Amino acid sequence: MERSHADERTPIILRHEVPSPVRDTRESYQKQLAIYLILASTLIERIAFYTIVATLSVVVDPDECSGKGGPIVTLIFTGASYFCTLFFAIISDRWLGRAKTVLLGYIFYLSGYILLATFTSGSIEQCDKKTAVQLFTENCSYYTYPALIMTAIGAGAVQCNTSVLGGEQYQDIPDISRYFDRYVIALNIGAIIAKFSFFFADPTNKDYYYAYICGVSALVVSFILFLIGFRYYLQMKSAETLVIQCIPVTINAIQNWYRHRRDHRENTRVEGSTDSDGQQEHSFLDFAKLENEGKFIGRTVEEVKSLSDTVIVFILLIPYWLVYDQVN
């Protein structure tokens, strides 16, 4: 057949709880506009994010507050933003979708950033180094830290979903790979602009306050760019997230593995057989498959297995980031 059918990629048998693929009916310019608006909003959002990271050591000055506030607050902010990525990834997969979750994230992001810029102008003067000896007993902590946490929540929601939303605008693997190359370039350009711009700030003259004003302005521009492209985004339907599936698959694998071991011991004791019934051929999670008397189809179990391999890789990154943050 010379011409391929438009729906030839649609699976014949749909997987349970996974919606059918969304057909891309956009014009070529609409698709390109959506992609470049996502990249532009990401670049400008990173300027706002790294402006906070670069200035936290000044806003919570160790000479003005308890002596170790800056580094710890920086870790709290970045750690909270990265932790929230997992939470908002589940929300976007299961309920809201990518684009709506990003909009929700921008609401948190802007609210926290505006509060932070408002409080920053007088935060150092209200810190009392004579009485504040612990991080969370400093006078400046009562309003600075909640604003930072709110900002981190929004940053996590935006960061984890804009990258995936941009990849979903493509249908071919090579195009997706090229997109993520551009996405990483946008991230790094935003970080470079934010950190190099801070070299011109003079902490003794409160230039960090004006840096936050610039950060708020950048975040507003990023939000507007994302809103402009909202109508052009190809949005996938919500589905059961793989992260949630990990727990029941693992529990069912444990239960089924234990039952197989118990039955094998009983058969060995009664019949005197040393045959392992082929259990060595299974990995642990394979016991959750239907063919092994489990509750889940093979594809779901295989996806959980692939995710478990990814988790191992990220666990190995923990020592690296511990050393990296200590160096910083």
Disulfide bonds with the S-S distance in Angstrom:
Cys127-Cys140 2.38
